[in-house]
């Protein structure tokens, strides 16, 4: 039989630590304790059913309390092994480099904007159009000297009709459940925006 190391004592009279390491018991599966608890619960239920009616309620409350304490003790004992800290674990955590996050900041928000715009016209007006409009305004002013708000006709000529539909202000606010734009239309607009 192979013994596993036991944690150092916490002092005289401290008793065993919750979840302390024990020698593995041969022939016992990890779920054996739960089977024993289940069997005891069934025996207790049968015993309570055999009691007189006036004694059944207090006995069932006592049995439920006892089995809850035993089950909680078992769960906490298992959790203590996983959550216990040690110098070795701390040093391993320091040596292990943090996971590299490859997500571009703001990319998830843009993905949400695109999803909402393909779902409804409300998403187009409230999420996608303001983002594309800001990008188009910046590209027009930087590369063409055109003000999107003051020179809409010149901006429309530079942007093209497909992109213009995605950045132009709506004549009337759309209904919440009106259909959105197709994903292909959004892709074509973004490609055009990159090309101006």
C-alpha positions as YAML, in Angstrom:
chain: A
units: angstrom
residues:
- id: 1
  name: UNK
  ca: [0.00, 0.00, 0.00]
- id: 2
  name: UNK
  ca: [1.40, 3.40, -1.01]
- id: 3
  name: UNK
  ca: [1.10, 6.24, 1.50]
- id: 4
  name: UNK
  ca: [0.71, 9.86, 0.47]
- id: 5
  name: UNK
  ca: [2.40, 12.69, 2.43]
- id: 6
  name: UNK
  ca: [0.51, 14.14, 5.36]
- id: 7
  name: UNK
  ca: [0.45, 17.91, 5.91]
- id: 8
  name: UNK
  ca: [2.37, 19.21, 8.93]
- id: 9
  name: UNK
  ca: [0.50, 19.41, 12.21]
- id: 10
  name: UNK
  ca: [-1.06, 22.73, 13.17]
- id: 11
  name: UNK
  ca: [-0.07, 22.26, 16.78]
- id: 12
  name: UNK
  ca: [-0.92, 20.02, 19.72]
- id: 13
  name: UNK
  ca: [-4.57, 19.13, 20.04]
- id: 14
  name: UNK
  ca: [-5.48, 20.67, 16.67]
- id: 15
  name: UNK
  ca: [-6.96, 17.43, 15.34]
- id: 16
  name: UNK
  ca: [-7.06, 16.40, 11.70]
- id: 17
  name: UNK
  ca: [-7.35, 19.15, 9.15]
- id: 18
  name: UNK
  ca: [-10.42, 19.22, 6.93]
- id: 19
  name: UNK
  ca: [-9.55, 17.37, 3.75]
- id: 20
  name: UNK
  ca: [-6.14, 16.18, 5.09]
- id: 21
  name: UNK
  ca: [-4.34, 13.73, 2.87]
- id: 22
  name: UNK
  ca: [-5.05, 10.11, 3.65]
- id: 23
  name: UNK
  ca: [-3.72, 6.80, 2.49]
- id: 24
  name: UNK
  ca: [-5.86, 5.54, -0.38]
- id: 25
  name: UNK
  ca: [-8.13, 2.70, 0.71]
- id: 26
  name: UNK
  ca: [-7.81, -0.26, -1.60]
- id: 27
  name: UNK
  ca: [-11.04, -1.53, -3.12]
- id: 28
  name: UNK
  ca: [-13.00, 1.65, -2.43]
- id: 29
  name: UNK
  ca: [-14.12, 3.76, -5.36]
- id: 30
  name: UNK
  ca: [-14.32, 7.58, -4.89]
- id: 31
  name: UNK
  ca: [-18.14, 7.40, -4.86]
- id: 32
  name: UNK
  ca: [-18.34, 4.79, -2.07]
- id: 33
  name: UNK
  ca: [-18.90, 7.41, 0.63]
- id: 34
  name: UNK
  ca: [-21.86, 8.79, -1.31]
- id: 35
  name: UNK
  ca: [-23.32, 5.29, -1.68]
- id: 36
  name: UNK
  ca: [-23.00, 4.74, 2.06]
- id: 37
  name: UNK
  ca: [-24.67, 8.09, 2.75]
- id: 38
  name: UNK
  ca: [-27.46, 7.20, 0.33]
- id: 39
  name: UNK
  ca: [-27.98, 3.81, 1.99]
- id: 40
  name: UNK
  ca: [-28.10, 5.41, 5.43]
- id: 41
  name: UNK
  ca: [-30.62, 7.96, 4.15]
- id: 42
  name: UNK
  ca: [-32.88, 5.17, 2.86]
- id: 43
  name: UNK
  ca: [-32.64, 3.29, 6.18]
- id: 44
  name: UNK
  ca: [-33.40, 6.50, 8.09]
- id: 45
  name: UNK
  ca: [-36.42, 7.19, 5.88]
- id: 46
  name: UNK
  ca: [-37.75, 3.67, 6.49]
- id: 47
  name: UNK
  ca: [-37.14, 4.02, 10.23]
- id: 48
  name: UNK
  ca: [-38.94, 7.39, 10.34]
- id: 49
  name: UNK
  ca: [-41.88, 5.92, 8.40]
- id: 50
  name: UNK
  ca: [-42.20, 3.20, 11.08]
- id: 51
  name: UNK
  ca: [-42.41, 5.78, 13.91]
- id: 52
  name: UNK
  ca: [-45.75, 7.00, 15.28]
- id: 53
  name: UNK
  ca: [-47.26, 9.96, 13.40]
- id: 54
  name: UNK
  ca: [-46.56, 12.51, 16.15]
- id: 55
  name: UNK
  ca: [-42.82, 11.62, 16.23]
- id: 56
  name: UNK
  ca: [-42.23, 11.55, 12.45]
- id: 57
  name: UNK
  ca: [-41.89, 15.33, 11.85]
- id: 58
  name: UNK
  ca: [-39.15, 15.99, 14.47]
- id: 59
  name: UNK
  ca: [-37.28, 12.79, 13.50]
- id: 60
  name: UNK
  ca: [-37.32, 13.69, 9.79]
- id: 61
  name: UNK
  ca: [-36.00, 17.19, 10.52]
- id: 62
  name: UNK
  ca: [-33.19, 15.71, 12.61]
- id: 63
  name: UNK
  ca: [-32.33, 13.16, 9.90]
- id: 64
  name: UNK
  ca: [-32.28, 15.84, 7.16]
- id: 65
  name: UNK
  ca: [-30.01, 18.02, 9.31]
- id: 66
  name: UNK
  ca: [-27.64, 15.13, 10.05]
- id: 67
  name: UNK
  ca: [-27.35, 14.05, 6.43]
- id: 68
  name: UNK
  ca: [-26.89, 17.65, 5.26]
- id: 69
  name: UNK
  ca: [-24.00, 18.07, 7.70]
- id: 70
  name: UNK
  ca: [-22.40, 14.80, 6.55]
- id: 71
  name: UNK
  ca: [-22.77, 15.69, 2.87]
- id: 72
  name: UNK
  ca: [-21.39, 19.21, 3.43]
- id: 73
  name: UNK
  ca: [-18.45, 17.78, 5.38]
- id: 74
  name: UNK
  ca: [-17.71, 15.38, 2.51]
- id: 75
  name: UNK
  ca: [-17.91, 18.14, -0.13]
- id: 76
  name: UNK
  ca: [-15.74, 20.52, 1.92]
- id: 77
  name: UNK
  ca: [-13.21, 17.75, 2.48]
- id: 78
  name: UNK
  ca: [-12.86, 17.26, -1.26]
- id: 79
  name: UNK
  ca: [-12.76, 21.01, -1.92]
- id: 80
  name: UNK
  ca: [-10.00, 21.52, 0.66]
- id: 81
  name: UNK
  ca: [-7.62, 19.38, -1.40]
- id: 82
  name: UNK
  ca: [-8.23, 21.47, -4.49]
- id: 83
  name: UNK
  ca: [-8.22, 24.90, -2.89]
- id: 84
  name: UNK
  ca: [-5.43, 24.38, -0.35]
- id: 85
  name: UNK
  ca: [-2.49, 26.69, -0.90]
- id: 86
  name: UNK
  ca: [1.15, 25.78, -0.68]
- id: 87
  name: UNK
  ca: [4.51, 27.35, -1.38]
- id: 88
  name: UNK
  ca: [4.99, 25.04, -4.37]
- id: 89
  name: UNK
  ca: [1.70, 26.06, -5.96]
- id: 90
  name: UNK
  ca: [2.51, 29.72, -5.39]
- id: 91
  name: UNK
  ca: [5.94, 29.35, -7.03]
- id: 92
  name: UNK
  ca: [4.42, 27.44, -9.95]
- id: 93
  name: UNK
  ca: [1.90, 30.23, -10.46]
- id: 94
  name: UNK
  ca: [4.73, 32.79, -10.51]
- id: 95
  name: UNK
  ca: [6.74, 30.77, -13.05]
- id: 96
  name: UNK
  ca: [3.78, 30.18, -15.37]
- id: 97
  name: UNK
  ca: [3.39, 33.12, -17.74]
- id: 98
  name: UNK
  ca: [-0.10, 34.59, -17.96]
- id: 99
  name: UNK
  ca: [-2.18, 33.51, -20.92]
- id: 100
  name: UNK
  ca: [-1.81, 35.89, -23.85]
- id: 101
  name: UNK
  ca: [-5.05, 37.53, -24.85]
- id: 102
  name: UNK
  ca: [-5.28, 37.90, -28.60]
- id: 103
  name: UNK
  ca: [-8.54, 39.84, -28.61]
- id: 104
  name: UNK
  ca: [-8.34, 43.33, -30.09]
- id: 105
  name: UNK
  ca: [-9.80, 45.92, -27.70]
- id: 106
  name: UNK
  ca: [-13.28, 46.93, -28.85]
- id: 107
  name: UNK
  ca: [-13.61, 44.06, -31.34]
- id: 108
  name: UNK
  ca: [-16.39, 42.38, -29.36]
- id: 109
  name: UNK
  ca: [-18.37, 45.65, -29.30]
- id: 110
  name: UNK
  ca: [-18.06, 45.94, -33.09]
- id: 111
  name: UNK
  ca: [-19.16, 42.32, -33.48]
- id: 112
  name: UNK
  ca: [-22.21, 43.10, -31.34]
- id: 113
  name: UNK
  ca: [-22.98, 46.16, -33.48]
- id: 114
  name: UNK
  ca: [-22.87, 44.08, -36.66]
- id: 115
  name: UNK
  ca: [-25.08, 41.35, -35.17]
- id: 116
  name: UNK
  ca: [-27.65, 43.90, -34.01]
- id: 117
  name: UNK
  ca: [-27.64, 45.65, -37.39]
- id: 118
  name: UNK
  ca: [-28.34, 42.42, -39.26]
- id: 119
  name: UNK
  ca: [-31.17, 41.62, -36.83]
- id: 120
  name: UNK
  ca: [-33.12, 44.89, -36.97]
- id: 121
  name: UNK
  ca: [-33.21, 48.40, -38.43]
- id: 122
  name: UNK
  ca: [-33.03, 49.70, -34.87]
- id: 123
  name: UNK
  ca: [-29.55, 48.12, -34.58]
- id: 124
  name: UNK
  ca: [-28.53, 49.78, -37.84]
- id: 125
  name: UNK
  ca: [-29.58, 53.24, -36.68]
- id: 126
  name: UNK
  ca: [-28.42, 53.02, -33.07]
- id: 127
  name: UNK
  ca: [-25.25, 50.89, -33.27]
- id: 128
  name: UNK
  ca: [-23.81, 50.35, -36.76]
- id: 129
  name: UNK
  ca: [-24.55, 53.64, -38.50]
- id: 130
  name: UNK
  ca: [-22.91, 55.90, -35.86]
- id: 131
  name: UNK
  ca: [-19.71, 53.80, -35.92]
- id: 132
  name: UNK
  ca: [-19.49, 53.74, -39.73]
- id: 133
  name: UNK
  ca: [-20.42, 57.41, -39.94]
- id: 134
  name: UNK
  ca: [-17.56, 58.39, -37.62]
- id: 135
  name: UNK
  ca: [-15.09, 56.33, -39.67]
- id: 136
  name: UNK
  ca: [-16.39, 57.73, -42.96]
- id: 137
  name: UNK
  ca: [-16.23, 61.31, -41.62]
- id: 138
  name: UNK
  ca: [-12.61, 60.82, -40.58]
- id: 139
  name: UNK
  ca: [-11.56, 59.21, -43.90]
- id: 140
  name: UNK
  ca: [-13.34, 61.86, -45.97]
- id: 141
  name: UNK
  ca: [-11.79, 64.78, -44.10]
- id: 142
  name: UNK
  ca: [-8.30, 63.23, -44.00]
- id: 143
  name: UNK
  ca: [-8.04, 61.93, -47.56]
- id: 144
  name: UNK
  ca: [-10.47, 64.06, -49.57]
- id: 145
  name: UNK
  ca: [-11.03, 67.28, -47.62]
- id: 146
  name: UNK
  ca: [-14.80, 66.64, -47.66]
- id: 147
  name: UNK
  ca: [-17.03, 67.37, -44.67]
- id: 148
  name: UNK
  ca: [-19.64, 64.63, -44.40]
- id: 149
  name: UNK
  ca: [-22.21, 66.85, -42.67]
- id: 150
  name: UNK
  ca: [-21.71, 70.08, -44.65]
- id: 151
  name: UNK
  ca: [-21.04, 68.55, -48.08]
- id: 152
  name: UNK
  ca: [-23.34, 65.50, -48.30]
- id: 153
  name: UNK
  ca: [-23.45, 65.45, -52.13]
- id: 154
  name: UNK
  ca: [-19.65, 65.41, -52.44]
- id: 155
  name: UNK
  ca: [-19.44, 62.81, -49.67]
- id: 156
  name: UNK
  ca: [-21.98, 60.60, -51.45]
- id: 157
  name: UNK
  ca: [-19.97, 60.75, -54.68]
- id: 158
  name: UNK
  ca: [-16.80, 59.66, -52.86]
- id: 159
  name: UNK
  ca: [-18.46, 56.99, -50.71]
- id: 160
  name: UNK
  ca: [-20.70, 55.43, -53.34]
- id: 161
  name: UNK
  ca: [-24.36, 54.50, -52.98]
- id: 162
  name: UNK
  ca: [-23.86, 51.24, -51.04]
- id: 163
  name: UNK
  ca: [-21.76, 52.87, -48.31]
- id: 164
  name: UNK
  ca: [-23.86, 56.04, -48.36]
- id: 165
  name: UNK
  ca: [-26.96, 54.02, -47.38]
- id: 166
  name: UNK
  ca: [-25.08, 52.79, -44.30]
- id: 167
  name: UNK
  ca: [-23.89, 56.23, -43.15]
- id: 168
  name: UNK
  ca: [-26.62, 58.64, -44.28]
- id: 169
  name: UNK
  ca: [-29.03, 59.86, -41.61]
- id: 170
  name: UNK
  ca: [-32.46, 58.27, -41.88]
- id: 171
  name: UNK
  ca: [-35.43, 60.41, -42.92]
- id: 172
  name: UNK
  ca: [-37.56, 58.83, -40.20]
- id: 173
  name: UNK
  ca: [-36.59, 56.66, -37.26]
- id: 174
  name: UNK
  ca: [-37.31, 53.01, -38.20]
- id: 175
  name: UNK
  ca: [-39.60, 50.72, -36.29]
- id: 176
  name: UNK
  ca: [-37.91, 48.55, -33.70]
- id: 177
  name: UNK
  ca: [-38.84, 45.28, -35.47]
- id: 178
  name: UNK
  ca: [-38.09, 46.44, -39.02]
- id: 179
  name: UNK
  ca: [-35.55, 44.17, -40.78]
- id: 180
  name: UNK
  ca: [-31.89, 45.09, -40.62]
- id: 181
  name: UNK
  ca: [-29.28, 45.02, -43.38]
- id: 182
  name: UNK
  ca: [-27.77, 41.92, -44.93]
- id: 183
  name: UNK
  ca: [-24.31, 40.91, -43.74]
- id: 184
  name: UNK
  ca: [-23.05, 41.09, -47.33]
- id: 185
  name: UNK
  ca: [-24.14, 44.73, -47.53]
- id: 186
  name: UNK
  ca: [-22.21, 45.52, -44.35]
- id: 187
  name: UNK
  ca: [-19.12, 43.75, -45.74]
- id: 188
  name: UNK
  ca: [-19.38, 45.65, -49.03]
- id: 189
  name: UNK
  ca: [-19.72, 48.94, -47.15]
- id: 190
  name: UNK
  ca: [-16.66, 48.24, -44.99]
- id: 191
  name: UNK
  ca: [-14.60, 47.23, -48.04]
- id: 192
  name: UNK
  ca: [-15.60, 50.46, -49.77]
- id: 193
  name: UNK
  ca: [-14.73, 52.42, -46.65]
- id: 194
  name: UNK
  ca: [-11.27, 50.86, -46.63]
- id: 195
  name: UNK
  ca: [-10.79, 51.75, -50.29]
- id: 196
  name: UNK
  ca: [-11.68, 55.45, -50.24]
...
